[in-house]
Amino acid sequence: MAAILPCLTINAQKMDNALTPRRQGLAAIAVLEAKGDQQALKKAIAEALDNGLTVSEAKEALSHLYAYTGFPRSLNALGTLKGVLDERAAAGIKDDPGKEADPLPKDYDALVQGTAVQTRLSGQPFNYTFAPATDYYLKAHLFGDIFARNNLSFADREIVTVSAISALPGCEPQLVAHVSGARNMGVSDEELRALPSLLEKKAGLSEAERLRGALSSVLGDPHTTVQSVDFSVWPKGEPNTAYAQYFTGNSYLAPMEGGAANVTFEPGCRNHWHIHHKQVQVLVCVAGRGWYQEWGKEAVPMTPGTVIAIPAETKHWHGAARDSWFQHLTYHTSVQEGASNEWLEEVSDEQYRSVGK
């Protein structure tokens, strides 16, 4: 039985190949630059270079981002890029240096050209009269000087920008604006729809969900906002393959010190009805939202801090809410000789849909 999951993307698997390996590399290094995760960025840079991104394009993407994420993140990322290149050179890997941006003509007018570029991106003339100096910087410097560097196309730059802003909480209005701008600059809807799953793999669920929300606003795709969790606090662990047959949907297991385990449920995932014989199971919700239900009783919501001690011989199930990831710690106490688990029938779709109503 398939898990009841919110519609996060349309035909997500079919969209995976919409982005070229080169643009996947641009998106990955951009979101990780913005997130500030230098270790993951190091790996993403190496993968991008292996998949055809040139050194010039990588430098340009990370330099471009200073206008969106600030010099500190941009410079840190450029330092990481240099370190990767030095390591690869020492290992005998010859990376393609690529083509540098062409010099601008002597009569180039950054303000005039930048105004035209910004108008194309916005779809209409844009004037930030509240702060005239900022309006000038946007037109003359960002869209005039930076966008004029032709070692990245306008579409490339918007792939980079959208991916980076997806990692910036609180910048959702700008993300929506740049999703629209990306379309105006030649990024296809299929490419945009392919980005969230890529960002989720490379950076995390929060970044992907932020972009899914923006895509829904611009493209009108069905989307249910999903509450994410920070896996750097409570680890996601590895796929729970040993018990996958007893779960509807995907779960993950991270053993903890002291014998407890952290179980992560994707939205809509729940385990089957089951009974713990001759032992008490304790659940401690640490992130997200979920449910616990005993046979014949109303379901109990679980949020961070909820603790449930499940009496031995009690038929029950637990799992995530339809619109939230869910993590709980679990361990057993009052364990008697001959203790065991008995797995029973699945929680039906009808039973699961009734939860919370």
C-alpha positions in Angstrom: 0.0 0.0 0.0 1.5 3.4 -0.9 1.9 6.1 1.6 -0.6 9.0 1.5 1.8 11.8 0.6 1.2 15.5 -0.2 1.6 16.4 -3.8 5.1 18.0 -3.6 5.9 18.0 -7.4 4.2 16.9 -10.5 5.7 13.8 -12.0 8.8 14.3 -9.9 10.7 11.2 -11.2 10.1 12.1 -14.8 11.4 15.6 -14.1 14.8 14.3 -12.7 16.4 14.5 -16.1 15.1 17.9 -17.1 18.2 19.6 -15.8 21.5 19.0 -17.5 24.3 17.6 -15.3 26.0 21.0 -15.7 22.9 22.9 -14.4 22.5 20.4 -11.6 26.0 21.3 -10.6 25.3 25.0 -10.6 22.2 24.5 -8.5 23.9 22.2 -6.0 26.9 24.5 -5.4 24.5 27.6 -5.2 22.2 26.1 -2.5 25.2 24.9 -0.4 27.0 28.2 -0.7 23.9 29.9 0.7 23.5 27.3 3.4 27.1 27.7 4.4 27.8 23.9 4.4 31.4 23.8 3.2 31.8 20.1 3.6 28.8 19.3 1.4 29.9 22.1 -1.0 33.3 20.6 -1.4 31.7 17.3 -2.6 29.2 19.1 -4.8 32.0 21.2 -6.5 33.9 18.0 -7.3 30.8 16.4 -8.7 30.0 19.5 -10.8 33.5 19.6 -12.2 33.3 15.9 -13.1 30.0 16.5 -14.9 31.2 19.3 -17.2 31.1 22.5 -15.2 34.2 24.6 -16.0 36.4 26.3 -13.4 35.4 29.7 -14.9 31.6 28.9 -14.5 32.1 27.7 -10.9 34.0 30.8 -10.0 31.4 33.0 -11.7 28.4 31.3 -10.0 30.0 31.8 -6.5 31.0 35.4 -7.3 27.5 36.1 -8.7 26.0 35.0 -5.4 27.7 37.7 -3.3 24.8 40.0 -4.5 22.3 37.6 -3.0 23.9 35.9 0.0 26.6 38.4 0.9 30.4 38.5 0.6 31.1 36.3 3.6 29.3 33.3 2.1 30.6 34.0 -1.3 34.2 34.3 -0.2 34.0 31.2 2.0 32.7 29.2 -1.0 35.3 30.6 -3.3 37.9 29.5 -0.8 36.4 26.0 -0.8 36.5 26.0 -4.6 40.2 26.9 -4.6 40.9 24.1 -2.1 39.1 21.5 -4.2 40.9 22.6 -7.4 44.3 22.4 -5.5 43.5 18.9 -4.3 42.4 17.7 -7.7 45.5 19.2 -9.4 47.7 17.4 -6.9 45.9 14.2 -7.7 46.6 14.7 -11.4 43.1 15.8 -12.4 43.0 18.4 -15.1 39.8 20.5 -14.9 38.6 22.5 -17.8 39.4 26.1 -17.1 36.6 27.3 -19.3 36.1 30.6 -21.0 36.4 33.8 -19.1 33.9 36.6 -19.6 34.5 38.8 -22.6 35.6 42.4 -21.8 32.9 45.0 -22.0 33.0 47.6 -24.7 34.4 51.0 -23.7 31.1 52.7 -24.3 29.2 50.2 -22.2 26.5 51.9 -20.1 25.8 49.6 -17.1 22.8 51.6 -16.0 21.1 51.5 -19.4 21.8 47.8 -20.0 21.0 46.9 -16.4 17.7 48.6 -16.6 16.8 46.6 -19.7 17.9 43.3 -18.1 16.0 44.0 -14.9 12.9 44.9 -17.0 13.1 41.6 -18.8 13.6 39.6 -15.6 10.7 41.4 -13.8 8.4 41.3 -16.9 7.8 45.1 -16.5 9.8 48.2 -15.6 10.9 48.2 -12.0 11.8 51.3 -9.9 12.6 51.1 -6.2 11.7 54.7 -5.4 11.8 54.1 -1.7 15.6 53.7 -1.8 17.0 55.3 -5.0 20.5 54.3 -4.2 19.5 50.7 -3.9 17.6 51.0 -7.2 20.8 52.3 -8.8 22.9 49.5 -7.4 20.4 46.9 -8.6 20.3 48.3 -12.1 23.8 49.4 -12.7 25.8 46.9 -10.7 23.8 43.7 -10.3 21.9 43.6 -13.6 24.4 45.9 -15.5 27.9 44.8 -14.4 27.4 41.3 -13.1 24.8 40.0 -15.6 26.9 41.4 -18.4 29.6 38.8 -17.7 28.8 36.3 -20.4 30.5 33.2 -19.0 27.2 32.3 -17.5 23.9 32.9 -19.4 21.0 34.8 -17.9 19.2 31.4 -17.4 22.2 30.0 -15.7 22.3 32.9 -13.3 18.6 32.5 -12.4 19.1 28.7 -11.8 21.9 29.8 -9.4 19.9 32.6 -7.8 16.7 30.5 -7.3 18.7 27.6 -5.7 20.5 29.9 -3.3 17.5 31.9 -2.2 15.8 28.6 -1.4 18.3 28.2 1.4 17.5 31.6 2.9 14.6 31.5 5.5 12.4 34.6 5.4 13.2 35.4 1.7 10.2 33.7 0.2 8.9 36.8 -1.6 12.2 37.2 -3.3 12.2 33.5 -4.2 8.8 33.8 -5.8 10.0 36.8 -7.8 13.0 35.0 -9.0 11.1 31.9 -10.0 9.0 34.2 -12.2 12.2 35.9 -13.4 13.8 32.6 -14.2 11.0 31.8 -16.6 11.5 35.2 -18.2 15.2 34.5 -18.6 14.7 31.2 -20.4 14.5 28.6 -17.7 11.9 26.0 -18.6 9.1 25.0 -16.2 10.4 21.4 -16.4 13.8 22.6 -15.2 12.2 24.6 -12.3 10.1 21.6 -11.3 13.2 19.4 -11.3 15.0 21.7 -8.8 13.3 20.8 -5.5 14.1 17.1 -5.6 17.7 18.0 -6.4 17.9 20.5 -3.6 16.4 18.0 -1.2 19.2 15.5 -2.1 22.0 18.0 -1.9 21.0 20.4 0.9 17.8 19.3 2.7 14.1 19.2 3.0 13.6 22.7 4.2 15.3 24.2 1.1 13.3 22.0 -1.2 10.0 22.8 0.5 10.7 26.5 0.3 11.1 26.2 -3.4 8.1 24.0 -3.8 6.0 26.6 -2.2 7.3 29.3 -4.6 6.7 27.1 -7.6 3.2 26.5 -6.5 2.6 30.2 -6.3 4.0 30.9 -9.8 3.1 27.7 -11.7 -0.2 26.9 -9.9 0.9 23.3 -9.2 -0.9 21.6 -6.4 1.1 21.7 -3.2 0.5 21.0 0.5 3.0 22.7 2.7 5.0 20.1 4.6 6.6 20.7 8.0 10.2 19.8 7.8 12.7 18.9 10.5 16.3 19.8 11.0 18.2 16.6 10.6 21.4 18.2 12.0 19.6 18.2 15.5 18.2 14.6 15.4 19.8 12.5 12.7 17.7 11.0 10.0 19.7 7.8 9.9 19.6 5.2 7.3 16.6 3.7 5.5 14.8 1.3 7.9 15.1 -1.7 5.6 14.9 -4.3 8.3 11.4 -3.2 9.2 10.3 -1.8 5.9 7.7 -4.5 5.4 5.9 -3.3 8.5 5.7 0.3 7.4 3.5 2.2 5.0 5.8 4.8 3.4 9.5 5.4 4.1 11.1 5.4 7.5 14.6 5.9 8.7 16.5 4.6 11.7 19.4 6.2 13.7 20.6 4.1 16.7 21.4 6.3 19.7 23.7 5.8 22.7 22.1 4.0 25.6 20.0 1.7 23.5 17.4 4.1 22.3 16.8 4.7 18.6 15.6 7.7 16.7 13.0 6.8 14.1 12.2 9.3 11.3 8.9 9.0 9.3 8.3 10.9 6.0 4.9 12.7 5.7 2.1 10.1 5.7 4.4 7.2 6.8 3.1 5.0 9.7 3.9 1.6 11.0 1.4 -1.3 11.0 -0.8 -2.2 14.0 1.4 -4.1 16.4 1.8 -5.4 20.0 4.8 -5.4 22.3 4.5 -8.5 24.4 6.0 -8.5 27.9 7.6 -5.1 27.5 6.6 -1.4 27.6 7.5 0.8 24.7 8.3 4.4 25.3 8.0 7.1 22.5 9.4 10.6 22.9 8.6 13.0 20.0 11.6 15.1 19.2 10.6 16.8 16.0 7.7 17.3 13.6 4.2 16.1 14.1 2.7 12.7 14.3 0.1 10.4 15.8 -0.2 7.5 18.3 -3.3 5.4 18.4 -4.4 2.5 20.5 -7.0 0.0 19.1 -10.5 1.3 19.9 -9.4 4.7 21.1 -9.0 8.2 19.6 -5.6 9.0 18.1 -3.3 11.1 20.2 -1.3 13.9 18.5 2.5 13.9 19.1 4.6 17.1 19.0 8.0 17.7 20.4 8.1 16.9 24.1 5.2 14.4 23.9 6.0 11.2 25.8 3.9 8.1 25.6 4.5 4.9 27.5 2.7 2.0 25.7 1.6 -0.7 28.1 2.5 -4.3 27.2 -0.1 -6.3 25.2 -1.6 -3.1 23.7 -2.4 -3.0 20.0 -1.4 0.3 18.5 0.4 2.2 15.7 2.3 5.5 15.4 3.5 7.6 12.5 3.7 11.0 10.8 1.0 13.4 10.1 0.0 13.8 6.4 1.8 17.1 6.1 4.8 16.8 8.4 8.0 14.8 8.9 8.1 13.2 12.3 10.8 11.9 14.6 10.6 10.1 17.8 13.0 8.3 20.1 11.9 4.8 21.1 13.1 2.3 23.7 11.7 -0.5 25.8 11.4 -0.8 29.6 10.0 -3.3 32.0 11.2 -6.0 29.6 10.3 -9.5 30.8 11.7 -12.9 29.7 10.2 -13.9 26.3 9.5 -10.3 25.3 8.6 -9.9 21.6 6.9 -7.8 19.0 3.9 -9.0 17.0 3.2 -7.2 13.7 -0.4 -7.1 12.6 -2.4 -5.6 9.7 -1.6 -2.3 8.0 -3.3 0.9 9.1 -5.8 1.3 6.2 -6.0 4.5 4.2 -9.5 5.0 5.6 -8.3 4.6 9.2 -5.4 7.0 8.6 -7.5 9.6 6.8 -9.9 9.7 9.8 -7.1 10.7 12.2 -7.4 14.3 13.4 -11.0 14.7 12.1 
